[in-house]
Amino acid sequence: RNFTPTYEFHPAASNLTNDVSQGSGNFQGIQWENTANYVKTVNEKHNFDFLLGTSYRANEFRQVGGSTSNIPFDSQFNPNFQYIDAGQDTLDLTFGGASVDYALISTFSRLLYDYDEKYLFSATVRRDGSSNFGANNQFGVFPSFSAGWVASNEDFMDGFEDVSFLKVRASWGVNGSDRIAPLSYVSRVENVFTYAFGAEEQTLNTGSALATPPNKDVKWEESEQIDIGIELGLFDDKLTVEADVYRKTTKDLLMAQLIPGYIGATNNPISNLGEIRNQGIELSLTHRASVYEVDFSTTLNYTHFTNEVINVAGETGFLNGWGWPVRNTAITRMSEGYAVGHFIGYQSDGIFQSQSEVFSHINSEGDLLQPNAAPGDIKFLDSNGDGVIDSDDITDIGNPWPKHIFGLSSNIDYKDFYISAVFNAQIGHDIFRTYERSDVTFSNYQSFWMDRWTPSAPSEVLPRLTSTDPNNNQRPSDFYVEKGNFLRLRNLQIGWNLPKRWIDKAQMQEVKVYFTANNLLTITNYRGFDPDIGTSGWILDTGIDKGFYPNNRSIGAGINVTL
């Protein structure tokens, strides 16, 4: 059940009639797997493990419900009135229907082999069929291989006493993705448009139109990855190291293809539109030690990767991504040669401090580049050098992907006391700040805007605030892009396990008293609410701060008793 009261924030954000809706749904899922496994050892050193299998998965969803509006104003916040039968709207609406059923059928096989636990090999192949694709490309075949050498089991390693474990490995494989809406390959018709019929007493009728053009050739998205790694243990595994170098190439990306309006469709079809490459390194270090009665354990994880778009289908070489509402301009893009979802906008060059600076910002013909600007406005650059500042000057202004990602976890134990802490950090990425509204004349801004440009206190960082904005300072530009570097203490826990001799008398197995804190400390220069933005689920909607509610800082204490 859902209730929306009346409200009026401003003309573009209001609900003049309260609404209530209620419904129920039923989801059913089936998963059926069958496997046959054969294990064989030859001459005590050749070990074989062979697996064959099939898998079937299907989902279906059904729903029914209704809605109404105009609950009496004086009673709208009374929970007893927030039901469908309390509405005064005579056009009660009902809804119901079924989602398109989804099914995935797979056959797969796997071979594992090792010789005397020194030389390792595995091979896997699977064939998947998805109901999300048409008959032309319903099935995909995805193989993978891996090999490893446990060098520490070789006789010649006996002379290296400090090396407790050493393994070198490599792998290659292909994965498939069918994450698109069902029936994306066929034409879809929806009731979307209305038209009035009749000469004197007109009746408004709803008509049907093409919603999504068909694409019978849409197929599996494939990700090919190659990985080379090493695992090392030293000093009886008191120090362990795991390192990987990888390259992952995703081909035939499943994305919505923008089509011109004259096609007459209301939705964009799903197509295979490009190729992306990620490559980088991953490193993990763990150290364990004991000094007197104190035990230490620390793990450091590090990731560095680069992201590049290799190919984009179409003549333009790019696809626009998330559009900034109200400004109605895309601020991310998938462009060949750039990171996927890189930020786009105008480049700025500080703040005009005087009218003379406005007059001196001219093109080669002596014409003003920003004739509507005034002191305190943002100075924009003619990026392409054509003598005019317009949409052709929109260019790359930021990268949402961090270059360096760190994670650190540490545990210290002393007798019955313990301390654990988890840190993480991200460095080298940008955040696009989009939560400041341009369509609301009077609204709250963050406190740093107190240092904005004014005639009595000029600023070289923040422009003036004006309700008319003749210079269009609020156009998407690098003014809204900031570095997102941060270091955060994710979790801290301090605890004490009561001595065994105390709790035995109470016939208890364990009693633990602890203090815990989440997100206790964040070090960053980002001026938004929280630098840990991430993605909203769409790769072209990454690193955009829309005013998300920040991660909570929580502090608590407790006691755990095991009887």
TORDO-417759 format. One line per field, with one value per residue (C-alpha): x, y, z; residue in three letters. Coordinates in Angstrom, 3 decimals. Example, Ala and Ser with C-alpha at 12.3 -4.5 7.8 and 13.67 -1.06 7.14 Angstrom:
2
u	[12.300|13.670]
v	[-4.500|-1.060]
w	[7.800|7.140]
type	[ALA|SER]
This chain:
563
u	[0.000|1.300|0.024|1.128|-0.175|-0.795|2.233|3.536|7.274|7.215|5.265|7.519|7.302|3.814|0.989|-2.306|-4.387|-3.525|-3.347|-3.522|-2.856|-2.774|-1.825|-0.384|1.929|3.006|6.491|7.382|10.827|11.956|15.527|16.342|19.926|21.325|24.986|27.031|30.540|33.352|36.601|39.609|43.190|45.851|49.181|48.496|49.588|47.267|43.982|40.961|37.594|34.989|31.568|28.555|25.422|22.264|20.450|17.024|15.724|12.390|10.639|7.135|5.326|1.619|0.073|-3.294|-4.343|-6.149|-5.785|-7.857|-7.390|-9.024|-9.099|-10.678|-7.990|-8.513|-8.182|-5.415|-2.781|-5.053|-3.847|-7.441|-8.379|-5.407|-7.339|-8.888|-12.475|-11.795|-11.113|-13.682|-12.462|-15.192|-12.633|-11.096|-8.324|-7.456|-4.328|-3.130|-1.278|1.670|5.286|6.829|8.113|11.882|13.728|17.386|18.517|22.136|24.320|27.876|30.925|34.100|37.424|39.839|43.285|46.356|49.605|50.900|49.385|52.068|50.622|46.999|44.634|40.927|38.615|34.947|32.469|28.812|26.002|23.301|19.957|17.924|14.338|15.510|16.854|15.161|15.654|18.607|20.857|19.122|22.104|25.693|28.755|31.212|34.505|37.230|40.623|43.087|46.493|48.646|52.019|52.544|56.282|56.590|55.837|58.889|61.953|64.253|62.301|63.481|66.447|64.173|62.986|61.444|59.089|56.143|53.962|54.454|51.940|51.877|48.600|46.945|43.398|41.307|37.568|34.417|31.244|27.876|25.222|21.516|20.584|17.951|14.185|12.184|10.921|13.521|13.935|10.309|8.020|6.043|2.805|1.513|-1.487|0.362|-1.406|-4.835|-7.022|-10.366|-13.143|-16.485|-17.715|-19.583|-19.265|-15.735|-14.553|-10.951|-9.790|-6.550|-4.758|-1.982|1.374|4.724|6.582|9.829|11.130|12.196|15.782|15.760|19.561|20.273|22.572|24.553|26.973|30.367|33.222|36.589|39.178|42.769|44.475|48.014|48.645|50.976|50.372|53.272|53.556|56.625|57.786|55.161|52.530|53.068|53.361|51.207|51.074|48.562|48.966|47.047|47.389|44.274|42.636|38.887|37.262|33.477|32.070|28.585|27.459|23.724|22.460|19.552|20.199|19.050|16.848|15.492|12.022|10.655|10.700|7.593|8.554|8.297|11.182|14.685|15.474|18.132|21.161|24.762|26.531|30.173|33.297|34.964|38.343|39.349|42.874|44.817|46.396|45.099|47.311|46.637|49.132|48.475|50.813|50.380|52.612|52.716|54.712|54.591|50.838|49.721|48.532|48.479|46.792|46.714|45.476|46.057|44.176|45.060|43.462|44.546|42.743|42.152|38.940|38.667|35.943|37.354|34.384|30.915|28.429|27.222|28.753|29.230|31.609|29.772|26.550|25.151|24.412|22.621|20.831|20.814|17.121|15.858|19.056|18.055|21.642|23.581|26.577|28.040|29.068|30.432|33.092|35.771|39.170|37.762|36.693|33.135|30.701|33.223|31.842|31.179|30.455|31.957|35.454|35.796|38.671|37.859|35.530|35.248|36.480|35.681|33.864|37.201|37.856|34.473|35.346|38.770|37.332|36.948|37.469|39.847|37.322|37.138|33.603|32.674|32.581|30.210|28.203|25.728|28.393|29.022|31.609|31.131|30.101|31.982|34.408|33.921|36.397|35.929|37.255|37.126|38.408|35.584|35.003|31.656|30.827|28.024|27.204|30.068|32.427|31.145|34.113|35.621|35.758|36.185|36.524|34.265|36.524|39.128|42.692|43.632|41.445|42.795|41.334|42.944|41.701|43.569|42.975|44.817|44.206|45.641|44.494|40.707|40.706|40.510|40.423|39.463|39.362|38.473|39.624|39.114|40.240|39.646|41.982|42.079|38.414|35.963|32.418|29.815|27.745|24.166|21.973|21.874|18.562|18.391|14.594|13.929|14.460|14.746|16.189|18.816|22.434|25.399|27.343|30.388|28.266|28.612|32.000|30.490|31.480|29.980|31.066|32.351|34.042|35.116|35.869|38.023|36.360|32.585|30.464|27.754|24.228|21.488|17.893|18.072|21.493|21.959|25.386|23.943|26.458|24.463|25.119|26.993|30.666|33.806|32.740|30.490|33.200|35.345|37.971|36.368|39.428|38.616|39.844|37.185|37.214|34.420|34.250|35.889|35.181|36.656|35.659|36.353|35.657|34.944|37.380|36.309|36.532|33.924|31.294|31.693|30.091|27.045|26.992|27.657|29.885|30.856|30.141|31.416|31.151|31.863|31.857|31.353|31.302|30.554|31.774|33.412|35.907|36.046|38.915|38.099|38.125|34.882|32.292|29.232|27.478|29.352|32.253|31.330|29.002|29.536|26.946|23.152|23.178|23.772|27.378|26.689|25.310|28.508|30.050|27.066|26.055|22.302|22.053|22.000|21.459|24.974|26.213|25.164|27.677|26.571|28.029|26.849|27.712|26.379|26.814|26.645|25.878|26.174|24.562]
v	[0.000|3.431|6.903|10.240|13.374|16.749|19.010|21.967|22.532|24.711|24.612|21.919|19.690|19.459|17.017|18.863|15.734|13.042|9.479|6.015|2.671|-0.894|-4.096|-7.528|-9.637|-13.226|-14.282|-17.853|-19.164|-22.611|-23.872|-27.442|-28.703|-32.104|-33.114|-36.265|-36.425|-38.907|-38.929|-41.080|-41.366|-43.067|-44.259|-42.249|-39.001|-38.309|-36.993|-36.463|-34.922|-34.754|-33.100|-32.929|-30.998|-29.231|-26.323|-24.796|-21.615|-19.874|-16.905|-15.519|-12.641|-11.757|-8.674|-7.034|-3.852|-0.544|3.150|6.237|9.864|12.748|11.415|14.194|16.767|16.930|13.141|12.409|11.831|9.558|5.970|4.733|6.753|5.805|3.088|2.859|3.042|6.387|8.217|10.592|10.182|8.583|7.288|4.575|2.803|-0.875|-2.501|-6.016|-8.292|-10.564|-9.970|-11.764|-15.078|-15.515|-18.787|-19.811|-23.299|-24.423|-27.423|-27.467|-29.627|-29.259|-31.102|-30.766|-32.365|-32.252|-34.157|-34.892|-31.584|-29.728|-29.114|-28.023|-27.672|-27.013|-26.514|-25.533|-25.031|-24.093|-23.437|-21.067|-20.309|-17.282|-16.305|-12.676|-13.257|-14.270|-17.452|-15.984|-15.652|-17.402|-19.582|-18.711|-20.865|-19.759|-21.623|-21.084|-22.581|-22.273|-23.700|-23.545|-24.634|-25.211|-24.620|-25.030|-28.738|-29.237|-30.961|-28.097|-25.774|-27.697|-25.354|-22.319|-22.827|-19.353|-20.028|-21.995|-21.740|-20.604|-20.943|-19.423|-19.475|-18.211|-18.286|-17.303|-17.362|-15.880|-15.008|-14.080|-11.601|-11.521|-8.651|-6.941|-6.703|-9.650|-9.362|-6.729|-8.411|-7.995|-5.088|-3.819|-1.849|0.230|2.440|5.737|8.493|10.101|11.824|13.607|12.399|14.105|17.413|18.938|16.478|15.243|12.048|11.484|8.114|6.268|4.821|2.314|2.998|1.379|1.504|-0.284|-1.214|-4.860|-6.052|-9.761|-9.832|-8.649|-11.215|-12.160|-9.633|-11.330|-10.568|-12.107|-12.038|-13.160|-13.246|-14.055|-14.362|-15.508|-16.701|-16.587|-17.596|-16.759|-17.693|-20.387|-18.170|-15.342|-13.172|-14.004|-12.220|-12.602|-10.587|-10.593|-8.817|-8.931|-7.651|-7.839|-6.948|-6.715|-6.945|-6.469|-4.300|-4.502|-0.917|1.213|2.584|6.170|6.540|9.698|10.920|10.514|6.725|7.257|4.919|5.909|3.734|3.067|-0.519|-2.649|-3.318|-4.529|-1.197|-1.294|-2.667|-1.754|-2.794|-2.875|-3.781|-3.478|-5.161|-6.506|-7.039|-8.530|-8.624|-10.324|-10.258|-12.213|-11.877|-12.424|-10.308|-11.599|-12.032|-9.682|-11.165|-8.987|-9.639|-7.062|-7.369|-4.723|-4.876|-2.674|-2.315|-0.215|-0.316|1.670|1.759|2.562|2.427|0.642|0.858|2.433|1.446|4.219|7.118|9.536|7.338|8.060|7.500|10.067|8.854|10.300|13.600|16.297|17.039|20.606|21.487|18.757|18.049|14.789|14.976|11.504|9.843|6.604|7.801|5.908|6.448|7.645|5.989|4.708|7.183|10.053|13.466|16.026|19.743|23.180|24.059|27.041|29.395|31.024|33.894|37.288|39.815|42.992|44.297|44.788|41.036|40.385|42.797|41.210|37.699|37.919|35.826|36.469|38.890|40.965|39.811|39.101|35.403|35.934|39.104|38.450|37.944|40.290|40.413|37.331|35.053|31.947|32.409|29.625|28.572|28.323|24.760|24.113|27.584|28.423|31.870|30.972|29.352|26.884|23.186|22.341|23.283|20.477|18.230|15.766|17.221|14.259|10.542|8.797|5.742|5.744|4.979|3.533|1.604|0.595|-1.589|-2.207|-4.469|-4.960|-7.081|-6.939|-9.440|-9.212|-11.846|-11.310|-7.925|-7.287|-4.351|-4.536|-1.772|-1.586|1.306|1.951|4.693|5.735|8.066|9.587|9.923|12.781|13.433|15.465|17.516|17.801|18.295|22.126|23.086|25.638|25.492|26.656|30.379|30.259|27.133|26.130|25.848|24.416|26.653|26.913|29.156|31.820|32.493|33.152|36.163|39.478|43.016|43.597|40.203|38.887|35.186|33.396|30.042|30.515|32.633|35.056|33.766|35.342|34.305|35.373|33.895|35.679|34.038|30.553|29.779|26.663|24.980|21.644|22.478|21.484|23.937|21.131|18.468|17.838|15.342|12.485|11.238|9.981|7.839|6.313|4.307|1.913|0.002|0.036|-2.526|-2.844|-5.789|-7.778|-11.469|-12.034|-14.524|-18.145|-18.572|-15.856|-17.167|-20.839|-20.088|-18.723|-21.744|-19.611|-20.492|-16.968|-13.374|-10.552|-6.816|-4.596|-1.072|-0.567|2.394|2.595|5.389|7.021|9.072|10.361|12.455|14.195|17.564|16.835|19.474|17.288|15.233|11.972|11.159|7.468|7.818|4.704|3.880|3.820|0.524|1.928|2.176|5.625|6.807|6.470|9.114|11.501|13.026|13.646|14.503|10.928|10.438|10.026|6.904|7.028|7.349|4.969|4.319|1.609|-0.860|-4.212|-7.533|-11.021|-13.956|-17.585|-20.062]
w	[0.000|-0.951|-0.028|-1.464|0.313|-1.259|-1.409|-3.395|-3.269|-6.373|-9.691|-11.151|-8.074|-6.660|-6.035|-5.777|-5.202|-2.680|-3.973|-2.491|-4.146|-2.947|-4.664|-4.294|-6.388|-6.673|-7.769|-8.620|-9.436|-10.484|-10.566|-11.596|-11.783|-12.654|-12.499|-13.011|-11.567|-12.287|-10.277|-11.214|-9.945|-12.102|-10.669|-7.496|-9.184|-12.108|-10.678|-12.904|-12.023|-14.791|-14.448|-16.777|-15.981|-17.034|-15.442|-15.932|-14.324|-14.878|-13.244|-13.471|-11.760|-11.455|-9.835|-9.199|-7.436|-7.528|-6.799|-6.073|-5.041|-3.198|0.344|2.454|3.101|6.862|7.131|4.638|7.352|9.360|8.674|8.932|5.830|3.661|1.827|-1.615|-0.413|1.319|-1.955|-3.453|-7.030|-9.136|-11.654|-9.510|-11.365|-11.310|-12.559|-13.022|-15.337|-15.704|-16.467|-19.415|-18.129|-18.138|-18.701|-18.898|-19.889|-19.743|-20.399|-19.090|-18.547|-16.529|-16.388|-13.463|-13.628|-11.435|-11.452|-7.974|-6.736|-8.711|-12.162|-12.365|-15.307|-15.691|-18.655|-18.667|-21.451|-21.130|-23.572|-22.352|-23.929|-22.812|-23.499|-23.660|-27.182|-30.398|-32.373|-34.299|-31.247|-28.391|-27.485|-26.639|-25.977|-23.288|-22.736|-20.121|-19.278|-16.417|-15.545|-12.448|-11.164|-7.427|-7.442|-3.693|-4.108|-6.319|-4.852|-5.780|-3.452|-0.386|-0.177|0.160|3.721|4.017|1.122|2.513|-0.602|-4.203|-7.010|-10.500|-12.414|-15.593|-16.887|-19.894|-20.262|-21.748|-19.821|-21.277|-20.159|-21.023|-18.685|-20.811|-20.563|-21.912|-25.505|-26.384|-29.776|-30.958|-31.807|-28.852|-29.036|-26.140|-25.379|-25.159|-27.118|-26.844|-29.437|-29.179|-31.476|-32.090|-33.437|-30.485|-27.615|-27.978|-26.351|-25.468|-26.757|-26.162|-29.149|-29.664|-31.264|-31.830|-28.521|-29.384|-32.853|-33.194|-33.228|-33.963|-34.171|-30.608|-28.989|-25.891|-24.456|-24.036|-21.639|-22.402|-19.611|-19.318|-15.921|-14.771|-11.046|-8.327|-4.762|-2.305|1.325|3.413|6.905|7.509|5.869|8.330|5.234|2.195|-1.137|-3.942|-7.140|-10.421|-13.744|-15.905|-19.049|-19.563|-22.876|-23.056|-26.566|-28.011|-25.098|-24.507|-24.398|-25.595|-29.076|-29.571|-32.640|-34.319|-33.451|-36.984|-36.470|-34.357|-31.527|-27.870|-26.658|-27.912|-28.947|-27.267|-29.461|-29.239|-29.346|-28.404|-26.804|-23.503|-22.126|-18.459|-17.468|-14.266|-11.283|-7.992|-4.968|-1.535|1.348|4.681|7.664|10.887|13.918|17.673|20.104|23.646|24.241|21.473|18.155|15.037|11.686|8.888|5.293|2.625|-0.688|-3.639|-7.075|-10.020|-13.357|-16.504|-18.462|-22.155|-24.784|-27.829|-30.154|-30.280|-32.962|-35.232|-37.122|-34.195|-32.217|-28.963|-27.038|-24.624|-21.118|-18.087|-18.703|-16.042|-15.316|-15.818|-17.673|-20.152|-21.138|-21.104|-18.779|-19.362|-22.560|-23.940|-26.400|-28.275|-26.641|-23.297|-20.066|-20.250|-18.708|-18.732|-17.838|-20.543|-20.369|-20.848|-19.673|-17.355|-16.661|-13.351|-12.447|-14.134|-11.565|-13.492|-16.532|-18.286|-18.035|-19.669|-22.517|-23.018|-23.448|-27.234|-30.359|-33.235|-34.785|-31.619|-30.742|-27.133|-26.370|-23.442|-24.162|-21.320|-18.655|-15.735|-12.941|-10.751|-13.617|-14.757|-17.640|-20.195|-22.852|-26.590|-26.546|-30.291|-31.254|-33.688|-32.151|-30.532|-27.206|-27.918|-27.611|-29.971|-27.118|-24.888|-24.204|-21.741|-18.209|-15.861|-15.166|-12.606|-12.170|-9.359|-10.390|-7.003|-4.550|-1.137|1.583|4.967|7.751|11.001|14.086|17.418|20.216|23.724|26.161|26.363|24.602|20.877|18.436|14.760|12.173|8.478|6.262|2.579|0.227|-3.381|-5.255|-8.718|-9.709|-10.196|-8.964|-10.858|-8.395|-9.690|-6.621|-6.731|-8.303|-11.098|-11.383|-7.809|-7.347|-3.584|-2.005|0.510|-0.575|1.310|3.653|1.367|-0.883|1.802|0.176|-3.263|-5.356|-4.240|-5.182|-1.646|-1.309|-4.727|-5.082|-7.622|-6.884|-6.523|-8.899|-7.886|-7.284|-9.329|-10.023|-13.683|-14.550|-17.923|-18.380|-17.793|-15.067|-14.247|-17.572|-17.145|-16.794|-14.918|-12.188|-10.905|-11.181|-8.111|-7.043|-5.124|-3.200|0.279|3.161|5.405|8.614|7.727|10.968|14.369|17.065|20.537|22.681|25.797|26.307|29.972|31.548|31.404|35.156|35.642|33.257|34.157|37.493|35.672|33.332|30.249|27.300|26.251|27.240|25.043|25.749|22.765|21.362|17.625|15.232|11.497|9.208|12.195|10.182|6.604|5.228|1.937|0.185|-1.643|-0.760|-1.261|1.371|0.792|-1.569|-1.767|-4.768|-6.895|-9.534|-9.697|-11.598|-15.097|-16.251|-17.766|-14.416|-12.372|-10.119|-10.277|-6.952|-7.099|-3.427|-2.191|1.499|2.932|4.692|8.325|11.108|13.838|17.262|19.589|22.314|23.305|24.996|23.489|25.733|24.625|26.995]
type	[ARG|ASN|PHE|THR|PRO|THR|TYR|GLU|PHE|HIS|PRO|ALA|ALA|SER|ASN|LEU|THR|ASN|ASP|VAL|SER|GLN|GLY|SER|GLY|ASN|PHE|GLN|GLY|ILE|GLN|TRP|GLU|ASN|THR|ALA|ASN|TYR|VAL|LYS|THR|VAL|ASN|GLU|LYS|HIS|ASN|PHE|ASP|PHE|LEU|LEU|GLY|THR|SER|TYR|ARG|ALA|ASN|GLU|PHE|ARG|GLN|VAL|GLY|GLY|SER|THR|SER|ASN|ILE|PRO|PHE|ASP|SER|GLN|PHE|ASN|PRO|ASN|PHE|GLN|TYR|ILE|ASP|ALA|GLY|GLN|ASP|THR|LEU|ASP|LEU|THR|PHE|GLY|GLY|ALA|SER|VAL|ASP|TYR|ALA|LEU|ILE|SER|THR|PHE|SER|ARG|LEU|LEU|TYR|ASP|TYR|ASP|GLU|LYS|TYR|LEU|PHE|SER|ALA|THR|VAL|ARG|ARG|ASP|GLY|SER|SER|ASN|PHE|GLY|ALA|ASN|ASN|GLN|PHE|GLY|VAL|PHE|PRO|SER|PHE|SER|ALA|GLY|TRP|VAL|ALA|SER|ASN|GLU|ASP|PHE|MET|ASP|GLY|PHE|GLU|ASP|VAL|SER|PHE|LEU|LYS|VAL|ARG|ALA|SER|TRP|GLY|VAL|ASN|GLY|SER|ASP|ARG|ILE|ALA|PRO|LEU|SER|TYR|VAL|SER|ARG|VAL|GLU|ASN|VAL|PHE|THR|TYR|ALA|PHE|GLY|ALA|GLU|GLU|GLN|THR|LEU|ASN|THR|GLY|SER|ALA|LEU|ALA|THR|PRO|PRO|ASN|LYS|ASP|VAL|LYS|TRP|GLU|GLU|SER|GLU|GLN|ILE|ASP|ILE|GLY|ILE|GLU|LEU|GLY|LEU|PHE|ASP|ASP|LYS|LEU|THR|VAL|GLU|ALA|ASP|VAL|TYR|ARG|LYS|THR|THR|LYS|ASP|LEU|LEU|MET|ALA|GLN|LEU|ILE|PRO|GLY|TYR|ILE|GLY|ALA|THR|ASN|ASN|PRO|ILE|SER|ASN|LEU|GLY|GLU|ILE|ARG|ASN|GLN|GLY|ILE|GLU|LEU|SER|LEU|THR|HIS|ARG|ALA|SER|VAL|TYR|GLU|VAL|ASP|PHE|SER|THR|THR|LEU|ASN|TYR|THR|HIS|PHE|THR|ASN|GLU|VAL|ILE|ASN|VAL|ALA|GLY|GLU|THR|GLY|PHE|LEU|ASN|GLY|TRP|GLY|TRP|PRO|VAL|ARG|ASN|THR|ALA|ILE|THR|ARG|MET|SER|GLU|GLY|TYR|ALA|VAL|GLY|HIS|PHE|ILE|GLY|TYR|GLN|SER|ASP|GLY|ILE|PHE|GLN|SER|GLN|SER|GLU|VAL|PHE|SER|HIS|ILE|ASN|SER|GLU|GLY|ASP|LEU|LEU|GLN|PRO|ASN|ALA|ALA|PRO|GLY|ASP|ILE|LYS|PHE|LEU|ASP|SER|ASN|GLY|ASP|GLY|VAL|ILE|ASP|SER|ASP|ASP|ILE|THR|ASP|ILE|GLY|ASN|PRO|TRP|PRO|LYS|HIS|ILE|PHE|GLY|LEU|SER|SER|ASN|ILE|ASP|TYR|LYS|ASP|PHE|TYR|ILE|SER|ALA|VAL|PHE|ASN|ALA|GLN|ILE|GLY|HIS|ASP|ILE|PHE|ARG|THR|TYR|GLU|ARG|SER|ASP|VAL|THR|PHE|SER|ASN|TYR|GLN|SER|PHE|TRP|MET|ASP|ARG|TRP|THR|PRO|SER|ALA|PRO|SER|GLU|VAL|LEU|PRO|ARG|LEU|THR|SER|THR|ASP|PRO|ASN|ASN|ASN|GLN|ARG|PRO|SER|ASP|PHE|TYR|VAL|GLU|LYS|GLY|ASN|PHE|LEU|ARG|LEU|ARG|ASN|LEU|GLN|ILE|GLY|TRP|ASN|LEU|PRO|LYS|ARG|TRP|ILE|ASP|LYS|ALA|GLN|MET|GLN|GLU|VAL|LYS|VAL|TYR|PHE|THR|ALA|ASN|ASN|LEU|LEU|THR|ILE|THR|ASN|TYR|ARG|GLY|PHE|ASP|PRO|ASP|ILE|GLY|THR|SER|GLY|TRP|ILE|LEU|ASP|THR|GLY|ILE|ASP|LYS|GLY|PHE|TYR|PRO|ASN|ASN|ARG|SER|ILE|GLY|ALA|GLY|ILE|ASN|VAL|THR|LEU]
